[in-house]
Amino acid sequence: MKNYNWGIIGHQKISQFLQKSLDNNKLAHAYLLAGPEHLGKSLLAENFMASILCQDYHANSGLKAESLPCGKCIFCDQLKKGIHPDVYFLKKEEEKKNISVEQVREMQKFLYLTSFLNSYKIALVEHAEDLSESAQNALLKVLEEPWPKTILILICRDANLLLPTIISRCQVFKFLPISTDETYHYLIELGATREQARIYSALACGQIGVAVNFLHNPEAFKIYLEKTTQLLELFSAKLTDKFKLIENLLANFDNHAERLEFLCQELNAWQILARDLIFVQNNLNNLVTNVHFQEQLAKLAGINPAAKLASLIEKISRVKQILAYNINPRLAVENLIINM
């Protein structure tokens, strides 16, 4: 097996499978990388694409690469700069609700053109869940009539958001959360203190990108502290104050899709906090996510019965599900906070 320097934390089985496919020159026409945000799906896709193109460059030039991707050849350099002539990046345009059918057709034209560099033509669809229904149907034509030496890579948070016919035509890889221990040691390697690594790896909940962002972006961690403090206050606030907070949270969003995405993130935070309170009640402090707020959690755990917290976690899950069915977001969340 060749030497690969992908630098991926976790997902060893996925990396090894793709690397073996490269070694045996048995690449599929389409891949689907599915899983929550911040797990490293995009990073793995970038390394996979770079290795395909880098290997092709060295083979065509009669050269041998010490590792893949080499990071030095013209293919690697162009891909890193986002200007590789044989790679197409498809994502939702600003101010648009979905990836349109016209965008998919443009991508199809690109894939059917001859390679500029006598290599593969690769298209990467970021946030494939943003594809409109008509765009997904157009994408099926690309999958049903694959052109030689073309590869389509789809990235999405949930494969169930795509048509079953699309999923069936892709090699599907499900990305799972990375262990807290792996995240902790990786942060130490990046230069984090033990205390930083302990706090950030717990907060990441398996999403290593979140932990790395906290390490490299102190402002992001500051925002987390402010939001969590506000959320802790919500648990013991008067009902009128709770409604006021929800109104303030939703006031900055004109776009319905953005409002829904923001609300889902907020509800995830509420659910994690309620779970933390149950852990504290059962002396399972090693499982607490919000380790930075142990004192406040202890106080709230003493005044919120476990049955109430368990019920709240279940209700939050139901609200997250119904938000996908065009239910009024404010009404759904206001109904929820009455039970907090």
Summary of the structure (lengths in Angstrom):
residues: 340
radius of gyration: 22.9
end to end distance: 55.1
largest distance: 72.4
contacts: 1009
relative contact order: 0.09
helix: 61%
strand: 9%
